Amino acid sequence: MGRRLLTMKKQAAELGRIRTGHSRENPKGGRRLPVKSPTFIFSSHSREYVTAAAGLWGGEVEAWTPQGTKIEQYRVISKSKEIRAILPQGDPLSQSNELWSGGGCARRCDGVTESLTRQPCVCLAEHGEDWHEQPAGSVCKVTSRVNVMLPDLPDLGVWRLETHSWYAADVLAGGIDTVLAATEGKSLMPVRMWIEPREVMRKGKPKHFLVVMVVPSIPKLRQALSGPLSMAAALDPALIVDRPAIEAPRPDYYAEARMCRTPDAVIAVWRRADQAGHGSPKMLADLKKIAADIEKGIDTTTGETPDHGDGDPDDEGIVDGEIVHDDDDQDDEPPTAHPAAHWPEAAKPGGGAR
């Protein structure tokens, strides 16, 4: 019988990275300069994976060594602004404000609390809400990492998309949280990812940036929001079909009518059933009978007629007396406890009879 370490995350193997930028030589020397890429960049320790990505999305495979390491990898700057992927189960998105140095991660913050020291956010305290506009290296970088599966590449595992865009962080979280609300993190979800250029005005000047959009890749939006998908449907969205809406349970109009104490209340039950499209000629006849039984004083929940006394003495030896009318009162009609109820002249299912 297999076992698992309960303290492990049980995450899928990371096969490679997806990036939206790279770096180039600084003509003035020193640290390399960052370059935004309008197309996706794929990198991995496996040349096979990168070669497969180049075959799908174009570009030339090259040997590449990331900054801060001496371990050689492979990468391809593809020609594609859009790819199809699958979000794995659980929450695939991790976001934080991070400051890195030669010794590793010096600060990691959720925007309120710095997690390494458990102190309030340093950037916010020093620079205010617009701290992210400070020069790079002096404050944390907004860092978003999302794991996706690329079904058309070899092997089982995830590719990690990483972006440091302040503006992309909010868009990424919004799209992925919508998916999680639909699947509850219990199933895979096919998604479409693309790089979209945006522009905002900052201090009277236009600022250009790139945003990675992540949206469910399915024929209809309602199919993405109707609950977890099967593994087959996640791999092939064409297999997704509209799932029928779950009807609200129909009220038990008969039980409601039997609990009524007057015929008018039974008529009200019938009107609700008819307006909801649940009425039928048989229901109308049955409810009329229930109303008639109530008029007669019959307990409609048990079918018993109340005991009005048969002349036998009670426990104290008292016999109910007989009511005797004066001769002058013989022609008077006794008052009716419940006036005769008015039923619709005609009724049919969904007719909305009044």
Residue frames as qw, qx, qy, qz and C-alpha x, y, z in Angstrom:
[[0.000, 0.889, 0.457, 0.000, 0.00, 0.00, 0.00],
 [0.437, 0.488, -0.025, 0.755, 1.51, 3.33, -1.06],
 [0.394, -0.738, -0.358, 0.416, 2.25, 6.08, 1.43],
 [0.319, 0.740, 0.065, 0.589, 3.04, 9.79, 1.25],
 [0.383, -0.145, -0.403, 0.819, 4.89, 12.21, 3.48],
 [0.051, -0.816, -0.573, 0.051, 2.19, 14.46, 4.90],
 [0.249, -0.769, -0.008, 0.589, 4.56, 17.44, 5.09],
 [0.344, -0.079, 0.572, 0.741, 5.40, 17.41, 1.37],
 [0.352, 0.437, 0.015, -0.827, 3.57, 19.62, -1.17],
 [0.605, 0.250, 0.749, 0.098, 3.32, 16.80, -3.73],
 [0.344, 0.766, -0.071, -0.538, 3.85, 19.29, -6.55],
 [0.871, 0.451, 0.163, 0.107, 4.51, 18.28, -10.14],
 [0.673, -0.204, 0.230, 0.673, 8.05, 18.40, -11.50],
 [0.186, 0.872, -0.030, -0.452, 9.09, 21.74, -13.00],
 [0.811, 0.292, 0.370, 0.347, 10.15, 21.11, -16.60],
 [0.445, 0.268, 0.181, 0.835, 11.05, 24.67, -17.54],
 [0.057, -0.559, -0.313, 0.765, 10.23, 28.37, -17.36],
 [0.303, 0.699, 0.495, 0.418, 8.13, 30.73, -19.47],
 [0.321, -0.459, -0.136, 0.817, 9.34, 34.32, -19.54],
 [0.317, 0.869, 0.372, 0.081, 8.26, 37.65, -21.01],
 [0.063, 0.967, -0.247, 0.005, 11.68, 39.27, -21.01],
 [0.898, 0.037, -0.075, 0.431, 15.40, 38.69, -21.32],
 [0.318, -0.852, 0.123, 0.396, 18.58, 40.75, -20.97],
 [0.716, 0.620, -0.005, 0.321, 21.25, 42.14, -23.28],
 [0.660, -0.064, -0.158, 0.732, 24.77, 43.42, -22.91],
 [0.125, -0.936, -0.183, 0.275, 25.16, 46.89, -21.45],
 [0.627, 0.646, -0.018, 0.435, 27.23, 48.99, -23.89],
 [0.097, -0.847, 0.306, -0.424, 28.54, 50.96, -20.90],
 [0.400, 0.235, -0.818, 0.340, 29.58, 47.78, -19.15],
 [0.301, -0.155, 0.603, -0.723, 28.35, 46.49, -15.83],
 [0.462, 0.209, 0.792, -0.341, 25.00, 44.80, -15.21],
 [0.124, 0.225, 0.785, 0.564, 23.10, 43.55, -18.23],
 [0.310, 0.084, 0.045, -0.946, 20.04, 45.54, -19.33],
 [0.429, 0.303, 0.814, -0.249, 16.51, 44.07, -19.15],
 [0.205, 0.110, -0.541, -0.808, 14.54, 43.77, -22.39],
 [0.624, 0.225, 0.488, -0.567, 10.78, 43.24, -22.63],
 [0.107, -0.056, 0.884, 0.452, 9.79, 40.54, -25.07],
 [0.566, 0.139, -0.051, -0.811, 6.56, 40.82, -27.10],
 [0.810, 0.084, -0.508, -0.280, 6.64, 37.02, -27.50],
 [0.846, -0.492, 0.156, -0.134, 6.99, 34.15, -25.04],
 [0.279, 0.632, -0.712, 0.129, 10.43, 32.84, -24.11],
 [0.955, -0.246, -0.068, -0.152, 10.91, 29.19, -23.07],
 [0.174, 0.658, -0.693, 0.236, 13.92, 27.97, -21.10],
 [0.943, -0.271, 0.041, -0.189, 14.84, 24.60, -19.61],
 [0.409, -0.578, 0.694, 0.133, 17.72, 22.36, -18.58],
 [0.670, 0.169, 0.711, 0.130, 16.43, 19.95, -21.24],
 [0.026, 0.321, -0.501, -0.803, 17.29, 20.77, -24.84],
 [0.027, 0.286, 0.914, 0.287, 14.55, 18.35, -25.91],
 [0.022, 0.710, 0.614, -0.344, 11.82, 20.45, -24.26],
 [0.008, 0.680, -0.084, -0.728, 13.09, 23.71, -25.73],
 [0.043, -0.147, 0.756, 0.636, 13.44, 22.17, -29.18],
 [0.045, 0.491, 0.865, 0.093, 9.83, 20.95, -28.99],
 [0.014, 0.771, 0.356, -0.528, 8.70, 24.46, -27.98],
 [0.028, -0.503, 0.407, 0.762, 10.59, 25.94, -30.93],
 [0.078, 0.129, 0.883, 0.444, 8.89, 23.45, -33.24],
 [0.015, 0.668, 0.739, -0.089, 5.48, 24.63, -32.04],
 [0.043, -0.929, -0.274, 0.246, 6.00, 28.36, -31.62],
 [0.545, 0.766, -0.047, 0.337, 9.07, 29.20, -33.73],
 [0.279, -0.897, 0.336, -0.065, 12.45, 30.64, -32.84],
 [0.655, 0.470, -0.558, 0.196, 16.01, 29.35, -32.63],
 [0.847, -0.507, -0.135, 0.090, 17.23, 27.14, -29.77],
 [0.348, 0.711, -0.411, 0.452, 20.36, 28.51, -28.07],
 [0.657, -0.230, -0.539, 0.474, 22.53, 27.63, -25.11],
 [0.152, -0.757, -0.020, -0.636, 21.98, 30.12, -22.31],
 [0.508, -0.157, -0.638, 0.557, 23.25, 30.73, -18.79],
 [0.266, -0.864, -0.365, -0.224, 20.93, 32.70, -16.48],
 [0.083, 0.700, -0.352, 0.616, 22.36, 35.57, -14.44],
 [0.523, -0.559, 0.434, -0.474, 23.56, 34.56, -11.01],
 [0.902, -0.130, 0.407, -0.068, 24.36, 30.96, -11.95],
 [0.005, -0.581, 0.711, 0.395, 27.00, 29.04, -13.88],
 [0.521, 0.142, 0.841, -0.017, 24.70, 26.21, -14.89],
 [0.132, 0.181, -0.545, -0.808, 24.02, 26.22, -18.62],
 [0.519, 0.412, 0.655, -0.363, 20.48, 25.86, -19.88],
 [0.221, 0.208, 0.674, 0.673, 18.68, 26.19, -23.20],
 [0.230, 0.583, 0.411, -0.662, 16.18, 28.74, -24.35],
 [0.273, 0.365, 0.632, 0.627, 14.18, 29.88, -27.34],
 [0.172, 0.387, 0.172, -0.889, 12.77, 33.35, -27.93],
 [0.394, 0.406, 0.814, 0.133, 9.64, 32.20, -29.73],
 [0.006, -0.109, -0.382, -0.918, 7.65, 34.03, -32.38],
 [0.322, -0.530, -0.732, -0.283, 4.34, 33.48, -30.64],
 [0.164, -0.340, 0.272, -0.885, 2.39, 36.00, -28.56],
 [0.751, -0.189, 0.137, -0.618, -0.17, 33.36, -27.63],
 [0.243, 0.199, -0.949, 0.018, -0.06, 29.79, -26.32],
 [0.772, -0.344, -0.258, -0.468, -2.56, 27.24, -25.03],
 [0.164, 0.319, -0.815, 0.454, -1.96, 25.71, -21.63],
 [0.650, -0.463, -0.567, -0.202, -3.68, 23.92, -18.76],
 [0.250, -0.613, 0.441, -0.606, -3.93, 25.16, -15.19],
 [0.423, 0.005, -0.892, 0.163, -3.29, 22.26, -12.78],
 [0.547, -0.641, -0.527, -0.111, -5.41, 21.45, -9.74],
 [0.531, -0.512, -0.301, 0.604, -5.09, 23.58, -6.62],
 [0.065, 0.973, 0.056, -0.213, -3.96, 27.21, -6.67],
 [0.825, 0.249, 0.123, 0.493, -1.22, 27.57, -9.33],
 [0.230, 0.806, -0.013, 0.545, -0.50, 31.27, -8.66],
 [0.631, -0.511, -0.266, 0.519, 2.02, 32.63, -6.14],
 [0.240, 0.802, 0.072, 0.542, 2.58, 36.39, -5.75],
 [0.585, -0.665, -0.186, 0.425, 4.83, 38.46, -3.51],
 [0.198, 0.950, -0.196, 0.142, 7.00, 41.58, -3.47],
 [0.920, -0.213, 0.039, 0.328, 10.61, 40.40, -3.43],
 [0.095, 0.924, -0.370, -0.002, 14.07, 41.93, -3.11],
 [0.974, 0.014, 0.005, 0.225, 16.97, 39.72, -4.16],
 [0.078, -0.885, 0.452, 0.076, 20.69, 40.15, -3.57],
 [0.450, 0.498, -0.741, -0.017, 23.81, 38.06, -4.09],
 [0.112, -0.200, 0.882, -0.412, 22.94, 36.17, -0.92],
 [0.043, -0.366, -0.924, -0.100, 19.46, 35.20, -2.10],
 [0.211, -0.708, -0.476, -0.478, 16.05, 36.60, -1.23],
 [0.222, 0.111, -0.463, 0.851, 16.46, 39.46, 1.26],
 [0.358, 0.165, 0.396, -0.830, 12.78, 40.45, 1.49],
 [0.163, -0.258, -0.851, -0.427, 9.54, 38.70, 0.59],
 [0.179, 0.189, 0.432, -0.863, 6.34, 40.62, 1.35],
 [0.165, 0.494, 0.842, 0.138, 2.62, 40.20, 0.75],
 [0.033, 0.615, 0.299, 0.729, 2.11, 43.97, 0.55],
 [0.518, -0.769, -0.080, -0.366, 1.35, 44.27, 4.25],
 [0.702, -0.624, 0.343, 0.003, 3.84, 42.08, 6.14],
 [0.378, 0.639, -0.669, -0.036, 7.42, 41.12, 5.26],
 [0.942, -0.176, -0.195, -0.206, 7.41, 37.35, 5.80],
 [0.721, 0.244, -0.490, 0.424, 11.09, 36.81, 6.62],
 [0.192, 0.190, -0.506, 0.819, 11.13, 39.25, 9.56],
 [0.210, -0.624, -0.752, 0.041, 7.36, 39.42, 10.25],
 [0.145, -0.428, -0.171, 0.876, 7.67, 43.23, 10.16],
 [0.435, 0.753, 0.317, -0.378, 5.41, 45.71, 8.32],
 [0.715, 0.550, 0.262, 0.343, 6.07, 46.22, 4.58],
 [0.492, -0.440, 0.081, 0.747, 9.32, 48.20, 4.30],
 [0.255, 0.238, 0.484, 0.802, 8.69, 49.62, 0.80],
 [0.177, -0.752, -0.540, -0.334, 5.28, 50.94, 1.75],
 [0.490, -0.758, -0.243, 0.355, 6.58, 52.52, 4.95],
 [0.477, -0.363, 0.207, 0.773, 9.51, 54.24, 3.21],
 [0.111, -0.037, 0.496, 0.861, 7.97, 55.32, -0.10],
 [0.483, 0.278, 0.245, -0.793, 4.18, 55.25, 0.27],
 [0.772, 0.325, 0.484, -0.253, 1.65, 53.63, -2.05],
 [0.661, 0.732, -0.137, -0.089, 3.65, 54.46, -5.21],
 [0.531, -0.625, 0.542, 0.182, 6.75, 52.65, -3.94],
 [0.810, 0.193, 0.508, 0.223, 6.82, 50.47, -7.08],
 [0.472, 0.865, 0.073, 0.156, 7.80, 53.55, -9.15],
 [0.380, -0.820, 0.390, 0.178, 11.14, 53.80, -7.36],
 [0.386, 0.639, -0.639, -0.189, 14.36, 52.82, -9.24],
 [0.948, 0.002, -0.309, -0.079, 14.93, 49.09, -9.65],
 [0.654, 0.179, -0.540, 0.499, 17.11, 47.59, -6.92],
 [0.027, -0.305, 0.417, -0.856, 16.06, 50.10, -4.28],
 [0.642, -0.074, 0.349, -0.679, 12.68, 48.47, -3.59],
 [0.560, 0.035, 0.826, -0.048, 11.09, 45.07, -3.98],
 [0.240, 0.128, -0.655, -0.705, 9.94, 43.72, -7.32],
 [0.757, 0.096, 0.276, -0.585, 6.35, 42.62, -7.75],
 [0.067, 0.312, -0.920, -0.225, 6.76, 38.93, -8.58],
 [0.814, 0.115, 0.191, -0.536, 4.03, 36.66, -9.98],
 [0.019, 0.304, -0.932, -0.194, 4.66, 32.97, -10.60],
 [0.796, 0.137, 0.205, -0.553, 2.05, 30.68, -12.11],
 [0.320, -0.216, 0.903, 0.190, 2.45, 27.00, -12.95],
 [0.731, 0.394, -0.026, -0.556, 0.90, 25.73, -16.16],
 [0.667, -0.056, 0.716, 0.197, 1.03, 22.49, -18.09],
 [0.342, 0.550, -0.418, -0.637, 1.82, 22.55, -21.81],
 [0.839, 0.079, 0.484, -0.235, -0.04, 19.52, -23.20],
 [0.796, 0.603, -0.047, -0.022, 1.73, 19.54, -26.57],
 [0.171, 0.737, -0.630, 0.174, 5.23, 19.31, -25.10],
 [0.678, 0.072, -0.727, 0.077, 6.90, 16.11, -23.83],
 [0.396, -0.029, -0.751, 0.528, 6.59, 14.62, -20.34],
 [0.420, -0.739, -0.502, -0.159, 4.38, 15.24, -17.33],
 [0.472, -0.306, -0.296, 0.772, 5.15, 18.36, -15.33],
 [0.056, 0.929, 0.331, -0.158, 4.65, 22.11, -15.13],
 [0.481, 0.380, 0.062, 0.788, 6.22, 25.17, -16.69],
 [0.292, -0.677, -0.403, 0.542, 6.58, 28.20, -14.48],
 [0.257, 0.735, 0.243, 0.578, 5.60, 31.57, -15.90],
 [0.461, -0.539, -0.293, 0.641, 7.28, 34.41, -14.03],
 [0.231, 0.708, 0.234, 0.625, 6.65, 38.11, -14.50],
 [0.389, -0.311, -0.382, 0.778, 7.74, 41.18, -12.54],
 [0.033, -0.413, -0.330, -0.848, 5.16, 43.54, -13.98],
 [0.129, 0.133, 0.547, -0.816, 3.24, 45.60, -11.40],
 [0.543, 0.197, -0.085, -0.812, 0.31, 45.89, -13.80],
 [0.580, 0.112, -0.750, -0.300, 0.31, 42.24, -14.87],
 [0.074, 0.050, -0.876, 0.473, 0.05, 41.07, -11.25],
 [0.438, 0.200, 0.426, -0.766, -3.53, 42.27, -10.83],
 [0.666, 0.313, -0.341, -0.584, -4.67, 40.96, -14.21],
 [0.419, 0.207, -0.884, 0.009, -3.13, 37.54, -13.59],
 [0.088, 0.051, 0.812, -0.574, -4.73, 37.22, -10.16],
 [0.544, 0.249, 0.180, -0.781, -8.15, 38.26, -11.46],
 [0.660, 0.291, -0.530, -0.447, -8.15, 35.72, -14.31],
 [0.388, 0.141, -0.897, 0.158, -6.88, 32.81, -12.25],
 [0.201, 0.063, 0.686, -0.696, -9.17, 33.53, -9.31],
 [0.658, 0.216, -0.073, -0.718, -12.13, 33.40, -11.70],
 [0.635, 0.214, -0.721, -0.179, -11.01, 29.94, -12.83],
 [0.183, 0.081, -0.863, 0.464, -10.55, 28.79, -9.23],
 [0.446, 0.081, 0.379, -0.807, -14.02, 30.04, -8.32],
 [0.750, 0.217, -0.300, -0.548, -15.43, 27.83, -11.08],
 [0.731, 0.183, -0.657, 0.003, -13.39, 24.65, -10.47],
 [0.691, -0.688, 0.117, -0.189, -12.81, 25.11, -6.70],
 [0.036, -0.707, 0.706, 0.002, -9.30, 24.00, -7.56],
 [0.754, -0.105, 0.619, -0.195, -10.57, 20.44, -8.00],
 [0.813, 0.392, 0.404, 0.152, -9.88, 19.99, -11.71],
 [0.437, -0.098, 0.376, 0.811, -7.65, 21.04, -14.56],
 [0.327, 0.817, 0.319, -0.353, -8.73, 24.00, -16.68],
 [0.613, 0.314, 0.356, 0.631, -7.63, 24.69, -20.28],
 [0.079, -0.857, -0.135, 0.492, -6.54, 28.30, -20.69],
 [0.587, 0.653, 0.150, 0.455, -5.41, 30.68, -23.40],
 [0.481, -0.677, -0.008, 0.557, -2.40, 32.88, -22.56],
 [0.551, 0.630, 0.200, 0.510, -1.21, 35.86, -24.52],
 [0.418, -0.316, -0.124, 0.842, 1.03, 38.90, -24.13],
 [0.140, 0.839, 0.469, 0.238, -0.89, 42.14, -24.45],
 [0.364, 0.154, -0.124, 0.910, 0.74, 45.60, -24.66],
 [0.202, -0.835, -0.507, 0.073, -0.84, 48.28, -22.44],
 [0.316, 0.374, -0.072, 0.869, -0.31, 51.99, -21.87],
 [0.338, -0.799, -0.464, 0.177, -1.03, 54.27, -18.92],
 [0.194, 0.790, -0.089, 0.575, -0.24, 57.91, -18.20],
 [0.700, -0.509, -0.296, 0.404, 2.12, 58.51, -15.30],
 [0.328, -0.639, -0.001, 0.696, 3.07, 62.06, -14.33],
 [0.367, 0.775, -0.043, -0.513, 1.91, 63.31, -17.71],
 [0.183, 0.530, -0.745, -0.360, 3.94, 60.79, -19.70],
 [0.908, 0.074, -0.207, -0.356, 2.83, 57.50, -21.33],
 [0.330, -0.478, 0.809, -0.094, 4.17, 54.34, -19.75],
 [0.766, 0.240, -0.458, -0.381, 4.20, 51.18, -21.84],
 [0.366, -0.355, 0.823, -0.252, 4.12, 47.72, -20.32],
 [0.496, 0.071, -0.783, -0.368, 3.19, 44.13, -21.11],
 [0.621, -0.190, 0.482, -0.588, 0.48, 42.09, -19.44],
 [0.140, 0.066, -0.970, -0.185, 0.08, 38.31, -19.60],
 [0.662, -0.070, 0.027, -0.746, -3.60, 37.49, -20.00],
 [0.030, 0.047, -0.997, 0.053, -4.91, 34.12, -18.77],
 [0.620, 0.063, 0.106, -0.775, -8.49, 33.17, -19.65],
 [0.667, 0.054, 0.731, -0.137, -10.37, 29.83, -19.84],
 [0.188, 0.335, -0.665, -0.640, -10.07, 28.32, -23.31],
 [0.295, 0.285, 0.903, -0.126, -13.52, 26.81, -23.82],
 [0.114, 0.432, 0.656, 0.609, -16.35, 27.26, -26.38],
 [0.288, -0.744, -0.328, -0.505, -18.72, 29.07, -23.98],
 [0.024, -0.507, 0.495, -0.705, -18.14, 31.02, -20.78],
 [0.756, -0.348, 0.131, -0.538, -20.92, 29.17, -18.96],
 [0.943, 0.068, -0.323, 0.052, -19.03, 25.92, -19.50],
 [0.457, 0.382, -0.513, 0.618, -16.01, 27.31, -17.68],
 [0.222, -0.365, 0.402, -0.810, -18.09, 28.52, -14.77],
 [0.800, -0.212, -0.211, -0.520, -20.27, 25.45, -14.29],
 [0.833, -0.458, 0.285, -0.127, -17.92, 23.43, -12.10],
 [0.410, -0.513, 0.705, 0.267, -14.91, 21.08, -12.27],
 [0.681, 0.498, -0.360, -0.399, -14.08, 19.49, -15.62],
 [0.975, -0.069, 0.199, 0.072, -13.12, 15.93, -16.42],
 [0.495, -0.487, 0.491, 0.526, -9.51, 15.18, -17.38],
 [0.499, 0.326, 0.657, 0.461, -10.57, 14.45, -20.97],
 [0.159, 0.910, 0.365, 0.117, -12.45, 17.75, -21.28],
 [0.312, -0.861, 0.175, 0.360, -9.47, 19.70, -19.93],
 [0.497, -0.259, 0.617, 0.553, -7.21, 18.13, -22.56],
 [0.120, 0.245, 0.680, 0.681, -9.73, 18.62, -25.37],
 [0.206, 0.266, 0.346, -0.876, -12.16, 21.52, -24.80],
 [0.429, 0.053, -0.544, -0.720, -14.16, 20.36, -27.84],
 [0.382, -0.209, -0.900, 0.009, -15.50, 17.56, -25.61],
 [0.040, 0.208, 0.546, -0.810, -17.08, 20.05, -23.21],
 [0.163, -0.490, -0.688, -0.511, -20.86, 20.11, -23.51],
 [0.317, -0.441, 0.121, -0.831, -23.42, 22.29, -21.80],
 [0.195, -0.146, -0.911, 0.331, -24.41, 20.76, -18.52],
 [0.286, -0.644, -0.554, -0.444, -28.11, 21.07, -17.70],
 [0.150, -0.471, 0.339, -0.801, -29.01, 23.59, -15.06],
 [0.219, -0.195, -0.900, 0.322, -30.12, 22.08, -11.76],
 [0.337, -0.567, -0.395, -0.639, -33.79, 22.82, -11.20],
 [0.227, -0.295, 0.556, -0.743, -34.91, 24.03, -7.83],
 [0.021, -0.208, -0.971, 0.113, -37.01, 21.36, -6.07],
 [0.316, -0.434, -0.456, -0.710, -40.74, 21.75, -6.70],
 [0.307, -0.239, 0.527, -0.756, -42.71, 22.71, -3.58],
 [0.104, -0.260, -0.960, 0.018, -45.10, 20.11, -2.11],
 [0.294, -0.235, -0.129, -0.917, -48.29, 22.03, -2.77],
 [0.664, -0.364, -0.591, -0.276, -50.47, 19.20, -1.43],
 [0.570, -0.276, -0.563, 0.532, -48.67, 19.24, 1.92],
 [0.075, 0.041, -0.142, 0.986, -48.96, 23.03, 2.07],
 [0.456, -0.312, -0.371, -0.747, -52.69, 22.87, 1.31],
 [0.680, -0.373, -0.632, -0.007, -53.32, 20.27, 4.03],
 [0.435, -0.207, -0.456, 0.748, -51.68, 22.57, 6.56],
 [0.112, -0.322, -0.149, -0.928, -54.06, 25.42, 5.68],
 [0.048, 0.286, 0.765, -0.575, -56.85, 26.36, 8.09],
 [0.426, 0.579, 0.278, -0.637, -59.19, 28.10, 5.64],
 [0.710, 0.491, 0.472, 0.177, -60.31, 27.48, 2.05],
 [0.258, 0.963, -0.075, -0.032, -58.94, 30.90, 1.07],
 [0.349, -0.704, 0.592, 0.181, -55.48, 29.80, 2.14],
 [0.702, 0.086, 0.677, 0.203, -55.80, 26.71, -0.08],
 [0.529, 0.808, 0.251, 0.062, -56.75, 28.95, -3.01],
 [0.044, -0.927, 0.351, 0.124, -53.58, 30.96, -2.37],
 [0.577, -0.343, 0.706, 0.225, -51.55, 27.74, -2.59],
 [0.673, 0.468, 0.551, 0.156, -53.20, 26.92, -5.91],
 [0.307, 0.950, 0.011, -0.047, -52.44, 30.39, -7.32],
 [0.260, -0.763, 0.556, 0.201, -48.76, 30.03, -6.47],
 [0.640, -0.044, 0.739, 0.207, -48.60, 26.60, -8.10],
 [0.578, 0.687, 0.435, 0.074, -50.38, 27.84, -11.22],
 [0.140, 0.971, -0.162, -0.111, -48.21, 30.96, -11.58],
 [0.364, -0.609, 0.672, 0.213, -45.08, 28.82, -11.27],
 [0.560, 0.394, -0.586, -0.434, -46.30, 26.61, -14.12],
 [0.002, 0.172, -0.964, 0.204, -46.77, 23.64, -11.78],
 [0.565, 0.155, 0.440, -0.681, -50.56, 23.61, -11.79],
 [0.138, -0.007, -0.893, -0.429, -52.71, 21.00, -13.52],
 [0.596, -0.298, -0.311, -0.678, -56.44, 20.18, -13.74],
 [0.742, -0.247, -0.616, 0.094, -55.88, 17.25, -11.37],
 [0.361, -0.037, -0.480, 0.799, -54.10, 19.45, -8.81],
 [0.271, -0.229, -0.025, -0.935, -56.93, 21.97, -9.02],
 [0.723, -0.309, -0.453, -0.420, -59.53, 19.26, -8.34],
 [0.686, -0.169, -0.599, 0.376, -57.48, 17.80, -5.47],
 [0.192, 0.047, -0.354, 0.914, -56.97, 21.19, -3.81],
 [0.462, -0.306, -0.203, -0.807, -60.68, 21.96, -4.16],
 [0.767, -0.308, -0.553, -0.108, -61.42, 18.73, -2.29],
 [0.516, -0.091, -0.515, 0.678, -58.95, 19.69, 0.44],
 [0.098, -0.187, 0.105, -0.972, -60.63, 23.10, 0.74],
 [0.641, -0.332, -0.383, -0.576, -64.06, 21.43, 0.98],
 [0.726, -0.247, -0.596, 0.239, -62.82, 19.13, 3.76],
 [0.274, 0.024, -0.379, 0.884, -61.48, 22.14, 5.66],
 [0.361, -0.278, -0.141, -0.879, -64.89, 23.81, 5.27],
 [0.767, -0.328, -0.465, -0.297, -66.49, 20.72, 6.83],
 [0.494, -0.721, 0.379, -0.304, -64.06, 20.83, 9.72],
 [0.993, 0.015, -0.034, 0.113, -62.21, 17.65, 8.68],
 [0.420, -0.732, 0.445, 0.299, -58.59, 17.43, 9.75],
 [0.741, 0.625, -0.189, -0.159, -56.94, 17.17, 6.32],
 [0.111, 0.643, -0.750, 0.105, -53.69, 15.84, 7.76],
 [0.256, -0.138, 0.923, -0.251, -55.39, 12.81, 9.36],
 [0.340, -0.171, -0.725, -0.574, -58.80, 12.63, 7.64],
 [0.217, -0.377, -0.828, 0.355, -60.56, 12.59, 11.00],
 [0.216, -0.671, -0.336, -0.624, -63.77, 14.45, 11.76],
 [0.014, 0.291, -0.575, 0.765, -63.69, 16.29, 15.11],
 [0.282, -0.409, -0.858, 0.130, -65.95, 14.87, 17.87],
 [0.184, -0.428, -0.067, -0.882, -68.80, 17.29, 18.51],
 [0.331, -0.112, 0.667, -0.658, -70.28, 15.21, 21.38],
 [0.404, -0.126, -0.805, -0.416, -72.73, 12.30, 21.25],
 [0.642, -0.525, -0.174, -0.530, -74.61, 12.85, 24.51],
 [0.811, -0.197, -0.465, 0.295, -72.31, 10.77, 26.67],
 [0.407, -0.913, 0.004, 0.023, -71.23, 12.41, 29.94],
 [0.448, 0.679, -0.466, 0.348, -67.68, 13.64, 30.25],
 [0.513, 0.097, -0.708, 0.475, -65.34, 12.90, 33.16],
 [0.082, -0.048, 0.490, -0.866, -67.33, 15.20, 35.45],
 [0.167, 0.411, 0.880, -0.171, -70.68, 13.64, 34.47],
 [0.264, 0.587, 0.106, -0.758, -71.79, 16.61, 32.39],
 [0.527, 0.396, 0.692, 0.292, -73.71, 15.97, 29.18],
 [0.095, -0.054, 0.286, 0.952, -73.53, 18.50, 26.34],
 [0.363, 0.517, 0.526, -0.569, -76.85, 20.27, 26.07],
 [0.398, 0.449, 0.657, 0.456, -78.85, 20.42, 22.86],
 [0.014, -0.194, 0.039, 0.980, -79.23, 23.86, 21.32],
 [0.194, 0.615, 0.765, -0.005, -82.92, 24.73, 20.92],
 [0.101, 0.124, 0.237, 0.958, -83.96, 27.58, 18.67],
 [0.326, 0.422, 0.444, -0.720, -87.01, 29.75, 19.22],
 [0.554, 0.531, 0.636, 0.078, -89.67, 29.33, 16.59],
 [0.261, 0.938, 0.055, -0.221, -89.03, 32.86, 15.34],
 [0.142, -0.746, 0.569, 0.314, -85.42, 32.01, 14.64],
 [0.803, 0.082, 0.586, 0.072, -86.03, 28.87, 12.59],
 [0.667, 0.699, 0.218, 0.135, -85.67, 30.65, 9.25],
 [0.057, -0.933, 0.336, 0.119, -82.44, 32.48, 10.14],
 [0.840, 0.390, -0.310, 0.214, -79.27, 31.26, 8.43],
 [0.725, -0.609, 0.033, 0.319, -76.50, 30.50, 10.90],
 [0.092, 0.902, -0.365, -0.211, -73.29, 32.51, 10.37],
 [0.924, 0.316, -0.142, 0.163, -70.67, 30.80, 8.20],
 [0.680, -0.602, 0.158, 0.387, -67.31, 30.31, 9.85],
 [0.334, -0.340, 0.513, 0.714, -65.42, 30.62, 6.52],
 [0.558, 0.602, 0.052, -0.569, -67.14, 32.27, 3.53],
 [0.879, 0.312, 0.339, 0.119, -67.14, 30.21, 0.36],
 [0.379, -0.510, 0.421, 0.647, -63.81, 30.61, -1.40],
 [0.600, 0.721, 0.005, -0.348, -63.64, 31.80, -4.99],
 [0.694, -0.149, 0.575, 0.407, -61.76, 29.46, -7.32],
 [0.064, 0.412, -0.467, -0.780, -60.53, 30.54, -10.77],
 [0.766, 0.370, 0.125, -0.511, -63.06, 29.88, -13.53],
 [0.912, 0.383, -0.130, 0.064, -60.45, 28.13, -15.63],
 [0.365, -0.769, 0.515, 0.094, -56.97, 26.95, -14.84],
 [0.939, 0.317, -0.077, 0.107, -54.29, 25.09, -16.71],
 [0.771, -0.338, 0.064, 0.535, -50.59, 24.47, -16.21],
 [0.431, -0.080, 0.199, 0.877, -48.65, 27.69, -16.68],
 [0.076, 0.700, 0.565, 0.430, -51.83, 29.58, -17.37],
 [0.193, 0.065, -0.292, 0.935, -51.23, 32.02, -14.57],
 [0.293, -0.631, -0.615, -0.372, -54.93, 31.97, -13.64],
 [0.012, 0.247, -0.382, 0.890, -55.98, 34.65, -11.23]]
